[in-house]
Amino acid sequence: MRRYRRWAGNPSFRLLAERCAHMCSAATFHGVLNGTELPKFTVLNAFVIACGGDEEEFQRWATAWRCLDQEGAGPAPSPVILLPPPDEQEPPGD
């Protein structure tokens, strides 16, 4: 994740939080990127959004996350679809 952040231009933790519409806080990103534990799946989703990843990129990250999670025998996450931050979503149709 640290390498991906560098690839994305090394945005600050605050900017990461802003880019994902505060789905995660700057402190959460800081803790995850400076820790050694597997992050929660929702944090991974927010991180990929914050770094500008698309759905294809997210699927690669999700696959890797699931493989690592299976090693730890944790519960399987609910399926998650990569969503853009709320201000970029289309309004619901009639």
Secondary structure by P-SEA (a helix, b strand, c coil): caaaaaaaccccaaaaaaaacccccaaaaaaaaaccccccaaaaaaaaaaacccaaaaaaaaaaaaaaaaaacccccccccccccccccccccc
